[in-house]
Amino acid sequence: MNLLDQLSGGAGSEDRARCSRKGCRADAEWQLLWNNPKIHTPERRKIWLACGEHRGWLEEYLQVRSLWKETLPLPGAGTESDTP
């Protein structure tokens, strides 16, 4: 399964978007967009997915390394009205 499959919102529990935090199997609610300027072009965005509990931890991890670019609600996760 790839990220595009996860974001498509499949019906099965195996098809759900899951948090990227190691060991976490919670449903993702957020997209953390990042890139590594040493190896990626400036416009390239990689995506980590985060549950509400691990969003802050993952953002801090990326920010400390100057990799974080933006956090957006995951479409269909029920967080569209929340502010990132």
C-alpha positions in Angstrom: 0.0 0.0 0.0 1.3 3.5 -0.8 0.4 7.0 0.5 -2.0 7.7 -2.3 -3.9 4.5 -1.5 -4.1 5.6 2.2 -5.4 9.1 1.3 -8.1 7.7 -1.0 -10.2 6.8 2.0 -10.7 3.1 1.3 -13.5 1.3 3.4 -11.4 -1.5 5.0 -9.5 -0.9 8.2 -6.3 -1.9 6.5 -6.8 0.9 4.0 -7.1 3.7 6.6 -4.5 6.4 6.8 -2.4 5.6 9.9 -0.2 7.8 12.1 3.5 7.8 11.0 4.8 7.8 14.6 6.7 4.5 15.3 4.4 2.0 16.9 1.2 4.1 16.6 -1.7 2.5 14.8 -4.2 5.3 15.3 -6.1 6.9 12.4 -4.3 9.9 11.0 -5.9 13.3 11.3 -3.1 15.6 10.0 -0.6 15.8 7.1 2.8 17.1 8.0 4.5 18.4 4.9 8.3 18.5 4.9 11.4 18.3 2.7 15.1 17.9 3.2 16.8 20.8 1.4 20.0 18.8 1.2 18.4 16.2 -1.1 15.0 17.6 -2.3 14.2 20.4 -4.6 12.6 23.4 -2.8 9.1 22.7 -4.2 9.1 18.9 -3.2 6.9 18.0 -0.3 7.1 14.7 1.6 4.2 13.8 3.8 4.0 12.2 7.2 0.6 11.5 8.7 -0.2 12.2 12.3 -2.9 11.4 14.8 -4.0 14.1 17.2 -1.8 12.7 20.0 1.4 12.6 18.0 1.0 15.7 15.8 3.0 17.9 18.1 5.8 15.4 18.6 6.2 14.8 14.9 6.1 18.6 14.1 8.8 19.2 16.7 11.0 16.4 15.3 10.8 18.0 11.9 11.2 21.6 13.1 14.3 20.9 15.1 15.9 19.5 11.9 14.7 22.4 9.8 12.6 20.0 7.6 9.0 21.0 8.5 7.1 23.2 6.0 3.4 23.0 6.9 0.7 21.0 8.7 -2.7 20.5 7.1 -5.8 18.6 8.1 -6.1 15.2 6.4 -9.1 15.4 4.0 -11.9 13.2 5.3 -10.5 12.9 8.8 -12.9 15.3 10.4 -10.3 18.0 11.2 -11.1 20.5 8.4 -12.6 23.0 10.8 -9.6 22.8 13.2 -6.8 25.2 12.7 -3.3 23.6 12.3 
